[in-house]
Amino acid sequence: MEKISLAWAMCNNVFDPPGVIVSVLLVAPVSTVLVFLALLAFGQARIAFAFPLVLAGMTWSWFQFVYMGYEPASKLEKYIEFKDAKVAKTWQNQRIPISTLCELYLEDQIAFKGDVLEALRNRNEFVNYKLTLSVMRFLILQLFPNDANSSMKDLKSTKKEIVEHYDRGNDWFASFLGPSMVYTSAVFHGVDQSLEVAQDNKMSLICDKLQLKEDETLLDIGCGWGSLTRHAAKHYNAKAVGVTLSAEGAKFCIDAAKQAKLDKKVEVMCMDYREIGTECKFDKISSIEMAEHVGLKNFQLYLGNIRRMMKDDGLFLMQVAGLRQGADWEDIAWGLFMSRYIFPGADASTPLNWYVEQLERAGFEVRSVETIGRHYSHTLHRWYDNFQKNRKEMEAKYGGYLCRLWDFFLAWSVIAAGQGSATCYQILAHKNTKTFPRDIFCSEELAQTSVGLTKKA
């Protein structure tokens, strides 16, 4: 039900794609059942049993011959090479749904002529964004409890989700993240900056927004490879605690802290956020692109735990990936791809208004919001370039399927973040109490901007 209500909330009108999808998957079947029951109640049993069959036949015919009908695309073969004769016969010289393009590429039945990113930049010459039967099946499975449902958010399911993605091997992630080992959007002070410098910018920005001071305690929920905890300990002399569910990530955090001689100021806990003792109190809390994995159903539990663990005068910064309000079919196609292939449990990627509402419902006051989606596009572009440099080595170890998936994921995400289909928000909040010391935002160095993004030079 959470996904259905969110789909409606994402619509600016009932004809927006999320509303259409809900209508097709839910409203239409329910209406059919009601008509069937009404016909039975009026003694029209023969018509009642014929009605669903006729409707199904008409729907199938419309789907096959009208909706999915032939749509010319003379430039398809400019970008795509067919490896399978049957696939070539089916799609030659016509537009192809981007979800099908992805599936065929993953199955190694097609290849891109040249760079994947450059081909996808020209995607509108040869793709469409129609919902295929394969995507419809995925959507239907999201309505019921099953292994393919990304809403399964008990501790066991969450741990399985994280292990499958993040415990592939640190060398896999290093192949595209680079030395910084930060799997979240950077912040560029000029697009000519290196990825490592931009990630340092982002970590300093987070610490500055949190007004992190010497010897204060910082809890970073979903710390990944611990880069932010080490940055806070090294540059702000804070006591940082990182929490991750990834055993590989936790080991990396511990080893890196020791190597940097920061192990006395950095602690790592390998556990779920629900297992952190709420008796622990922290001055500042951050959660950087982890909240999406919490799940819609558990979001209030997650925020409630954070509020209980934060001191009354503390600050909380949440960086989250989001989707466009009033999303079009291309936006939806990208979101479904991410949910299906990359982050199956990250169903809490939403428009900004949903996050703000959730924070306010949990007893937070939102201090500032900054959209860094364009920065995410440049971050992803750096990741894509890194991965292409290391691709041959990764394919030898991890296989062609995973490498093709990462080609498609990183390339399409560069575009999605760059054009606003997807974005990223930094949201700073504190407890919404009458006694919170709000004058901390009125100092000269913070009052120079509308949201206190920079310190006085």
N, C-alpha and C positions, 0 to 999 in steps of 0.2 A: 504493500500500500504506500510505503514511503516513496518509492520510485514513481508511482502513478501520480501522487500529489505533487512531487517535484516537477514532473513533466508538465502538468497543468500550470504550475507556477512559472515555468520558463517561457510560457507563451505570452505574447502581447495580444494575440487574438486566437480564436479557436482553429484558424486555418494554418497557424504556424506548425512546422513539422512535428514537434513533440505532441501537440494536441491531436494531429492527424493519426500519429502512431497509436496513441492511447485509444482513439476511436476505433481504429481497425482491430486492435488486439483485444479490446475489452467491450466497448459500447456495442459494436456490431454483433459479436457473438451473444451478448446478453439480450439484445433486441430480438435476435433470431429465436432464442429460447422462449422469450415472452410471447412472440407471435405464435410459435408452435403450441404453447400451452393454451393460449386464447382460442385457437382453432379447435383444439381438443375439447375445451369447455363448451364450445358452441356446436359440438357434435360433428365437426368436419374432420374426422380422423384421417380419411384418405388424403385430403388436401394438406392436413397437418404433417403427415409423413413425407409427402411429396415435396412440400415447400423447402425444407433444408437441402434436399438433393438438387432441386432446380436452382436454388440460390447458389449452392456450391459450384455447380456446373457453370453458371453464368459468371461467377466471380473468377473461376479458373480461366475461362476463355478470355475475359477482359484482361486478366493479369498477363497471360501468355501472348496474346495477339495485339493488345492495345498498349498496355503499360510497358511491357518488355518488348514491344514490337521493334522492327528494324529501324535503326536510326543511323543514317550515313555519317561516316567520319573518314574523309579521304586521307587524313594525316596519321592514322593509327600506325601504319607500318613505317612511318618516318621515325617513330620512337621505339617500336616494339618488334622483336624478332620472335616468331613462333617456333617452338621446338617440337610441337605435337601437331600432326596433320588434322586430327579431329578438332582440336582447339582452333586451329587456323580456319577451318571450314566454318566453324560456328561464328567467329568474331571478325573475320577478315573484312576490312573496309567499312566497319561500322563502329559506333561508339560502344564502349564497354563500361559497365558499372565499376566504379573504383574499388569496391569490395571484391569483385570478381578478379580485377586486375591484380590485386594484392594476393588473393588465393592462388592464382595461376603462377605468380612469381614465386611464392613460397614453395609451391609444388614443383618448381623448376620446369614448368611447361612453357614458359615464355622467358625472354631476357630483354633487358633494356639496351638499346643501341646507344652506348655512351653512358654518361653519368646519370644516376637515378634522380638526383636532385634537379638537374637541369631538365630532365624529361618531365618531372612533376610540376615544374614551374610552367610548363606548356600544356598541362593536363587538360585544360578546357578545350583543347583542339581534338581530343580523342576519348574523353571519359564522360560519364554522367554520374549522378549521385542517387540513382534509384535503389530502393530496397529489394534485395534479391531474396529468394526462398531461404538461402543459407543464413542471411542476416535475420529474417523473420523467425526462423527456428531459434536462433540465439535469443531474440527478444522474448519469445514465448516462454523459454526456459527460465527467464528472469522472474516470471510470475509465480513460480512454484518452488518449494524446497527441493533441491537436487544438487549434485556435485558441480553442475555448470552454472549455478546461481551465484552471482558475485555478491549477493546480499548476505550470504552466510557469514556471520561475524562473531561466532563464539570463539573462545580462546584457541581451540584446536584448529579451526578453519583459518583464523588469522595467522597463526604460526606457520601453517602449511603454505599459505599464500606468500609470506615473506621469505621463507626458506627457498621456495621454488624460484623466486626472482633474484633475491639478493645473495644467496649462497652458491651462485654459479661458479664463482672463483674471482678473487680480487684482480687477477690478471685480465679477466674479461672486462671488468669495469674500468681498469686503468687504461685499456686500449682506446677508450674514447673520452673518459673524464680527464685524463692527463694526471700530472703529478699532484694537483690539488685534491683529487679524489672527493669532489663535491658534486653530488647528483641533484643539484637544484640550480635555479636561475642565478646567474651572476648579475652584477650591475656595472655597466661600462661607463667610464668617464671619457668618452670618445671611442668610436668603433674601431680604431686602430690599436687599442690596447690588447694585450695578450689575455688569454682565458685565465691564467693564474692571477694576474693583477686584478682583473675584474672580479674574481671570486674573493680576493682579499678586500676589495672595495665593498662587496656585499656583506661580508662578515663584520667589517667595521661599521657599516651602516646599521646593521642589526644591533650591535653592541651600543652604538650611539643612541639609537632610538630607545633602547632599554635604559639608557643613562647608567650603564654598568660602571660600578666603581670598585676600587681596590678592596679585596677581601669579601666582596659580596658573593652570594651564592647564585649560580646560574644552573637551571635544569634545562637541558636540551632534549626534548622528547622526539625520538626518531632521529638519532644523531648520525646515522650512516657510518662513515669512517672516522668520525670524531673531529673533523677539521675545525668546526666552530668552537668546540670545547677547548681545543689547543690554542686557537686564536684568542679566545677570551682570557685564558690563563696567561699566555705569553704577553699580549699587548695591553691587557686591562688588569692584570694581576688578580683576576677573579678566581674563585673556587668553583670549578665547573663539573657538573655531573651529566654524563650522556647516557641515554637509554636507547637500546636497540634490540630487536628480536633476532637479528642476524648474527649467528655464531662467528662467521667469517669476518663480519664487520667489527664485532666486539674484539676479536683477537688483534685485528689491525689497529684499532684504537689504542689498546693497551701497549702494543709494541711501539707504535709511533710516539706515544706520550713518554715512554721510557727513553726512547732514542733522543727526543727533544729535551730530556731532563725536566719534564713537566708532570711526572707521575705523582708527585705529592700534591699537585693542584688539580689534577684531572682524574676523575673516577668514572668507570664505565660499568653499567648494569645491563646484563643481557636478559631482558624480560619484556612482557607486554605492559603498556601504559596502565592497564587495569590492575597490575600486580605491584605497582609502586605504593609504598605505604603512605597513606594520606596524613600520617603524623609528621612526615617530613615537611619542613617549611622552607621556601626559597624566596630570595629577594626578587629574582627575575626568572621568567620562564620563556623559552622559545620552542616553537614547533615549526620546522621549516619543510614544507611540502610533505608532511606526514599525515595531516588531518584528513586528506582525501581518502586515506586507507581506513579510516575509522568506521565508515559506513553511515548512511543516513540515520539508521535506527539508533546507533550508539552515540550520535554526536552530542547530545545533551549530557550523557554519562561522561564522555571525554572532557567536555568543558567544565562540568561540575567537579571532576577530580582535579583539574588544573586550578580552579578557584579555591578549592580546599587546601591545596599544597602551596598556594601563593600567599605571602605575607600581606597584611591589609594595605600597606603602602607600596606593594609590588607592582610590576608591569609585566604584561604578557604580549609577545609578538608572535603572530601566526602568519606564516607565508604559505599561501595556498594557490594551486592551479585552479583556474575557473573557466567557464564557458560563457559565450555571449548570450545575453537575454534576447529572446526573440530569434533564436538560432535558425538558420536556413538549412537546406538539405545537405549542403557541403559541410557545414559545421557539425551536423548530426552524424554524418558519415565518418568524420574524423573521430568524434567522441566514441562512437560504437567500435571503431577499430581499436582505439586505446583500451576500452573496457574489455574487449574480446581477446586481444593478443598480448598487451603489454602490462597493464595493471588491472587484472580482473576484479580486484576488490576495491578499486578506487572509485566507488560510485558516488562519493560526496564531492565530485568536481562540479561546481554549480555557478550560476551567476552571483555577483557580489551581494545582491540584496539578501540572498538566503543566508550567507555567512553572517552578515550584520544582524539579521533577525535572531539567528541562533545565539550569538554572543549576548545580545540584549536579554533574551529569554533566560540565559544562564546567569544573569546578574552582573554583566560587564557593561562598562561604558566605553564606547569606541572613541579613541583619541584621534587617530588618523588612519587614512587609507591611501596607499600609493599603488598605482598600477605599473608593473614592470614587465608587461607582456612583450614589448619590443626588445627589451634586454634579453628576455628568454629566447627569442628568435636568434639573436646573435650568439647566445650561449650554445644553443642547439647546432648552429652552423659550425661552431668550433668543434663540438663533439663529433659531428658528421665528418669533418675534415680529418680529425684524429683517427676516427675509426677506419676511414678509407686507407690511411697510411699503414695501419696495422692489420688490415683485413685478411691478407693472405695467411699470416701467422695464426689468427683467430680461427679461420676456416679449417686449417689443418688440425686444430685441437678441438673445436666445438662443432664443426660440421657446417655444411652449406645452408641448411634451413634456417638456423639461428642467425647466421650472418645476413642472409637475404631479408629476414624479418627486421634486423637492425638497420639495414639500408633503408627500407621502406619507412620504418618508424621515425628515424632521425630526419630523413629528407622531408617527409610530409609534415612533421612537427615544426621544422624550420618555417615552412609556409604558413601553417595554421597559426602559430604564435605571431608571425610577422604581419598577418592581415587581420588579426583580432578574432578569428574563429575561436581560438583559445587564448588565455592570458594568464597572468599571475598577479596576485595581490599581496602586499604587505599590510597587515592590519595590526595596529597597536591598540591595546585595551588595558583597562584596569578595573578593579572592583567598583561597582556603581554604588558607593556608600556616601553618606553626607559628610563623613569625616576624612575622606581621601584628600591628601594634600595637593590640590590642583594647582597651587602656585608654582609647583616645580616646572610647569609648562610656560610660566610667565617670565622666566629669567631673560636677560638681555640676549644671551647667545642662542636661545631657542625661539624667542619671539620674533626673530628677523624674517622667518618664513611662516607661511600660513599653517604649516603642519610640523614645523620644527625638524626639517629633514637634514639641516646642516648646522655645524657649529661655527661660531665666529672665528675667522682666521686669526 
